[in-house]
Amino acid sequence: MFSYEVIASFNELETSIYNYVCQHSEKVAYMRIRELADETHVSTATILRFCRKLGCEGFSEFKTKLKMELGSNQNAQIKSSNHSVLEFFERTLNGDIEDRISEAADLVAKSDTVIFIGNGSSGIMAEYGSRYFSILDKTSIYIKDPFQPYHSNNRDSKVVVALSVSGENYFTIMHINQLKQEGSKIISITNDKLSTLAKISDINISYYVTEETFKTSDITTQVPVVYILEAIAREIHKMRSHK
């Protein structure tokens, strides 16, 4: 109900109503408009303008939507971690993921530097991947800030490993587009092979698990990402030891 665009449009009084609703949502769902106006020190007309910005015709419709949102949050059920892991192995390991991992390992092994990129929980995985590759003696860096300029010798060959559950993160895609234009090869690890990030990558490894959210936050398991990152790094190490 409270999208970024709507929140950005609030004036000072509407923002104070928003803050009160967030802190007392269960109470507000059963208040009268005059009671909310008194609690937030605004007029009922301001309350009605606030409701209209949320796409509600009046205060009653706003309360109905708020109750529905509260109900969906309370009824949200989180799958067991066992279910998510089994789903990954059943769907993915019967496919061509091992071939994709080998292709990615071969591309990384031939490069001078590996750059890891991700945002949010994918950013945490990107940092983990960079550390894991470095431990196994592959020069790796993690770029946390998507606006951070990266300068290197243009003669160096670079491979970028981009992580994104949806494959649609705006900052990740823009960053990848810039590095791709500079000549970097792109490996993406996503949950959807038809995503924008997957389509602009040289190699995409998709893991196909059910995406999960809890109270608007993405809690999709990252177990498949850990498996794929470690499998690529170990394959590279094996290639080197056989030379």
C-alpha positions in Angstrom: 0.0 0.0 0.0 2.8 2.4 0.8 4.9 2.4 -2.3 8.1 4.5 -2.7 6.4 6.9 -5.1 3.4 7.5 -2.7 5.7 8.0 0.3 7.8 10.5 -1.6 4.6 12.5 -2.5 3.7 13.0 1.2 3.9 16.5 2.7 5.0 17.1 6.3 1.5 16.5 7.8 0.9 13.4 5.7 4.3 12.1 6.7 3.3 12.4 10.3 0.2 10.4 9.6 2.2 7.8 7.8 4.6 7.4 10.7 1.8 7.0 13.2 0.1 4.4 11.1 3.3 2.4 10.7 3.8 2.5 14.5 0.2 1.8 15.5 -1.2 -0.1 12.5 -3.3 -2.6 14.5 -4.9 0.3 16.5 -5.5 2.5 13.5 -7.4 -0.3 11.7 -10.2 0.1 14.2 -10.1 3.9 14.9 -12.6 6.5 13.8 -11.3 9.3 11.5 -11.7 11.9 14.3 -9.6 9.7 16.7 -6.8 9.4 14.2 -6.9 13.2 13.5 -6.7 13.9 17.2 -3.8 11.5 17.7 -1.8 12.9 14.8 -2.8 16.6 15.4 -4.2 17.1 11.9 -7.6 17.8 10.4 -9.9 15.2 9.1 -9.6 16.8 5.7 -5.8 16.0 5.8 -6.6 12.4 6.7 -8.9 12.1 3.7 -6.2 13.6 1.4 -3.8 11.1 2.8 -6.2 8.2 2.1 -6.8 9.4 -1.5 -3.0 9.4 -2.2 -3.2 5.7 -1.3 -5.9 5.1 -3.8 -8.7 5.0 -1.3 -12.0 6.8 -1.7 -12.3 7.4 2.0 -11.1 6.5 5.5 -13.3 3.4 5.6 -11.7 1.9 2.5 -8.2 2.8 3.9 -9.0 0.8 7.1 -10.3 -2.1 5.0 -7.0 -2.3 3.0 -5.0 -1.9 6.2 -6.8 -4.8 7.9 -6.2 -7.0 4.8 -2.5 -6.1 4.8 -2.3 -6.9 8.5 -4.1 -10.2 7.9 -1.7 -11.2 5.1 1.3 -10.5 7.2 0.0 -12.6 10.1 -0.9 -15.5 7.9 2.4 -15.5 6.0 4.1 -18.9 6.4 7.8 -19.5 5.8 8.8 -22.7 4.2 11.3 -24.9 6.0 14.9 -24.7 4.8 14.8 -28.4 3.9 12.0 -27.7 1.4 14.0 -24.9 -0.3 17.2 -27.0 -0.5 15.4 -30.1 -1.8 13.6 -28.0 -4.4 16.9 -26.7 -5.7 18.5 -30.1 -6.0 15.5 -31.8 -7.5 14.9 -29.1 -10.2 18.4 -28.1 -11.0 20.9 -30.9 -10.5 18.9 -33.0 -13.0 19.6 -30.4 -15.7 22.7 -28.9 -17.2 23.9 -26.9 -14.2 27.2 -28.8 -13.9 28.0 -28.0 -17.6 27.3 -24.3 -16.9 29.5 -24.4 -13.8 32.3 -25.9 -15.9 31.9 -23.2 -18.6 31.9 -20.5 -15.9 35.0 -21.9 -14.2 36.8 -22.1 -17.6 36.0 -18.4 -18.3 37.1 -17.3 -14.8 40.3 -19.4 -14.9 41.4 -17.6 -18.1 40.8 -14.1 -16.7 43.2 -11.9 -14.7 40.6 -10.6 -12.3 37.1 -11.5 -11.1 34.7 -8.8 -10.0 31.7 -9.7 -7.9 28.6 -7.5 -7.9 25.3 -7.8 -6.1 22.8 -5.8 -4.1 21.1 -6.5 -0.8 21.3 -10.2 0.2 22.9 -10.9 -3.2 25.5 -8.3 -2.2 26.3 -10.4 0.9 26.7 -13.4 -1.3 28.9 -11.5 -3.8 31.2 -10.5 -0.9 31.3 -14.1 0.2 32.1 -15.3 -3.3 35.0 -12.8 -3.6 36.5 -14.0 -0.3 36.1 -17.7 -1.2 37.7 -17.2 -4.6 40.6 -15.3 -3.1 41.2 -18.0 -0.5 41.6 -20.4 -3.5 44.2 -18.1 -5.0 42.0 -16.4 -7.6 42.4 -12.6 -7.7 38.9 -11.3 -6.8 37.3 -8.0 -5.7 33.8 -7.2 -4.5 32.3 -3.9 -5.5 29.8 -2.9 -2.8 28.9 0.6 -4.1 27.3 0.4 -7.6 28.4 4.0 -8.2 32.1 3.2 -7.3 34.3 3.7 -10.4 36.5 0.7 -11.1 39.9 1.4 -12.8 42.2 -1.2 -14.0 44.8 -1.9 -16.7 42.8 -2.2 -19.9 45.1 -5.1 -20.9 43.8 -7.1 -18.0 41.0 -9.6 -18.8 38.1 -9.3 -16.4 35.2 -11.5 -15.6 32.2 -10.1 -13.7 30.1 -12.4 -11.5 26.8 -10.7 -11.0 24.3 -12.0 -8.4 20.6 -11.2 -8.4 17.6 -13.3 -7.4 15.2 -11.6 -9.8 17.8 -10.7 -12.3 16.0 -7.3 -12.6 17.9 -5.1 -10.0 18.3 -1.7 -11.7 21.7 -0.8 -10.2 23.2 -4.3 -10.9 22.0 -4.2 -14.5 23.4 -0.6 -15.1 26.7 -1.6 -13.5 26.9 -4.7 -15.6 26.1 -2.8 -18.8 29.0 -0.4 -18.1 31.5 -3.2 -17.4 30.3 -5.1 -20.5 30.9 -2.1 -22.7 34.4 -1.9 -21.3 35.0 -5.5 -22.5 34.3 -7.6 -19.4 32.8 -11.0 -19.7 29.7 -11.5 -17.7 28.6 -14.5 -15.6 25.2 -14.1 -13.9 23.7 -16.2 -11.1 20.0 -15.7 -11.0 16.7 -17.5 -10.2 15.3 -16.8 -13.7 17.1 -17.6 -17.0 14.6 -15.2 -18.8 15.5 -12.2 -16.7 17.2 -9.1 -18.1 20.5 -9.8 -16.3 20.5 -13.4 -17.6 19.9 -12.2 -21.2 22.8 -9.8 -21.3 25.3 -12.3 -19.7 27.8 -14.4 -21.5 26.9 -17.3 -19.2 23.9 -17.5 -16.9 23.4 -20.1 -14.2 19.9 -20.3 -12.9 18.8 -22.2 -9.9 15.0 -22.2 -9.9 13.6 -22.0 -6.4 10.3 -20.5 -5.3 10.9 -16.8 -4.4 9.7 -15.9 -0.9 8.9 -12.6 0.8 8.0 -11.8 4.4 6.6 -8.4 5.3 7.7 -7.0 1.9 11.3 -8.3 2.4 12.9 -10.9 0.1 13.8 -14.0 2.0 14.4 -16.3 -0.9 17.0 -18.9 0.1 20.6 -18.2 -0.9 21.7 -21.9 -0.5 21.8 -22.5 -4.2 24.0 -19.4 -4.7 26.5 -20.6 -2.1 26.6 -24.0 -3.8 27.2 -22.5 -7.3 29.9 -20.1 -6.1 31.8 -22.8 -4.2 31.4 -25.3 -7.1 32.9 -22.7 -9.6 35.8 -21.9 -7.3 36.6 -25.6 -6.6 36.5 -26.4 -10.3 39.0 -23.6 -11.0 41.3 -24.9 -8.3 41.0 -28.4 -9.8 41.9 -27.1 -13.3 45.1 -25.5 -11.9 46.2 -28.6 -9.9 45.9 -30.7 -13.1 48.2 -28.5 -15.1 
